[in-house]
Amino acid sequence: MPSTQDQKPSVVKKQTDDGWNIVTYNLDGVSVQDQFFISEADADAYLQEQQALVEGRNT
């Protein structure tokens, strides 16, 4: 059985037919936030912000 210490929140960028989704997952791998962007640049900026938050929670 995996230890909960091995699990951590994550953020992923997914391309859709009409834009980009940034999806944030909790420790159990459950999607807790799904943000849509038409612009890839906006999606990338939001992704960086969310990754910083996730990394900050795990340090």
Secondary structure as UniProt FT lines:
FT   HELIX           4..6
FT   STRAND          10..15
FT   STRAND          20..25
FT   TURN            27..28
FT   STRAND          31..37
FT   HELIX           40..57
//
